[in-house]
Amino acid sequence: MVNWFANRLQFPREGRQSMAADHLKRCPLCGALNSLRNCECFVCRWQGSFDHDPDSIDAGLTDLLDRCPELANAMSAAPVPRRPFKRTLFHWFGFLLRKRVDYRT
């Protein structure tokens, strides 16, 4: 079932551009991508207006992933599966009912 969700979570290029454009901005001075929350560029300390064009942001993101391919691997890594509730419940009861070991000599 995880594969079923993973196949449907592949966003088209336009969706990825709009998602990045909603959360990122690009510095016109150094070309670094910044969060919209930053008042200044974290690389060059630019405090003027930033580039909010989705094509420019996508180009900056592509450039960043080309320079650091391990970021792409980290972003696409599958999340750790959660333990089912039934197994968690049995683990909790086992912890409560387990006999304590006396280590005193």
C-alpha positions as CSV (number, residue, x, y, z in Angstrom):
1,M,0.0,0.0,0.0
2,V,2.9,2.3,0.6
3,N,3.9,2.0,-3.1
4,W,0.4,2.9,-4.1
5,F,0.7,6.2,-2.2
6,A,4.2,6.9,-3.4
7,N,3.2,6.6,-7.1
8,R,0.4,9.1,-6.6
9,L,2.6,11.6,-4.7
10,Q,4.8,12.2,-7.8
11,F,3.9,15.9,-8.6
12,P,4.1,17.1,-12.1
13,R,6.7,19.8,-12.9
14,E,4.1,22.6,-12.6
15,G,2.9,21.4,-9.2
16,R,6.5,21.2,-7.9
17,Q,7.2,24.7,-9.3
18,S,4.2,26.2,-7.5
19,M,5.0,24.4,-4.3
20,A,8.6,25.7,-4.3
21,A,7.5,29.2,-5.3
22,D,5.0,29.2,-2.4
23,H,7.8,28.6,0.2
24,L,11.0,29.9,-1.4
25,K,12.5,33.1,-2.9
26,R,15.8,33.6,-4.8
27,C,18.4,36.2,-4.0
28,P,19.1,38.4,-7.1
29,L,22.6,39.1,-6.0
30,C,24.1,35.6,-5.3
31,G,21.3,33.3,-6.7
32,A,20.8,31.4,-3.4
33,L,17.4,30.0,-2.5
34,N,16.0,31.4,0.8
35,S,12.9,30.7,2.8
36,L,10.1,33.3,2.5
37,R,10.4,33.9,6.3
38,N,14.0,35.2,5.9
39,C,14.3,39.0,5.8
40,E,17.8,38.8,4.4
41,C,19.8,36.3,2.3
42,F,21.6,33.8,4.5
43,V,24.5,33.7,2.1
44,C,25.3,37.3,1.1
45,R,23.1,39.2,3.6
46,W,21.1,40.9,0.8
47,Q,18.1,42.8,2.3
48,G,16.5,44.2,-0.9
49,S,13.8,42.7,-3.0
50,F,14.0,39.0,-3.9
51,D,13.0,37.1,-7.0
52,H,9.7,35.2,-6.7
53,D,9.5,33.9,-10.3
54,P,8.7,30.2,-10.3
55,D,11.0,29.5,-13.2
56,S,13.9,31.2,-11.5
57,I,13.2,29.3,-8.2
58,D,13.0,26.0,-10.1
59,A,16.3,26.8,-11.8
60,G,17.9,27.6,-8.4
61,L,16.6,24.3,-7.0
62,T,17.8,22.3,-10.0
63,D,21.2,24.0,-9.6
64,L,21.3,23.2,-5.9
65,L,20.4,19.5,-6.5
66,D,23.1,19.3,-9.2
67,R,25.7,20.5,-6.9
68,C,24.6,18.4,-3.9
69,P,23.0,15.2,-5.2
70,E,22.8,13.8,-1.7
71,L,20.0,16.3,-1.0
72,A,17.9,14.6,-3.7
73,N,18.4,11.3,-2.0
74,A,17.5,12.7,1.4
75,M,14.4,14.3,0.0
76,S,13.2,11.1,-1.7
77,A,14.0,8.7,1.2
78,A,11.1,6.7,2.3
79,P,9.8,7.5,5.8
80,V,10.4,5.0,8.6
81,P,7.2,2.8,8.8
82,R,5.3,3.1,12.0
83,R,4.7,0.1,14.2
84,P,1.1,-1.1,14.0
85,F,-1.1,-0.2,16.9
86,K,-1.7,-3.9,17.8
87,R,2.0,-4.5,18.0
88,T,2.6,-1.3,20.1
89,L,-0.2,-2.4,22.5
90,F,1.4,-5.9,22.9
91,H,4.8,-4.4,23.5
92,W,3.4,-2.1,26.2
93,F,1.6,-5.0,28.0
94,G,4.8,-7.0,27.7
95,F,6.7,-4.2,29.3
96,L,4.2,-4.0,32.2
97,L,4.1,-7.7,32.8
98,R,7.8,-8.4,32.4
99,K,9.5,-9.6,35.6
100,R,12.1,-7.3,36.9
101,V,15.6,-8.5,37.2
102,D,17.4,-7.9,40.5
103,Y,21.0,-6.9,39.9
104,R,22.0,-6.5,43.5
105,T,24.6,-8.9,44.8
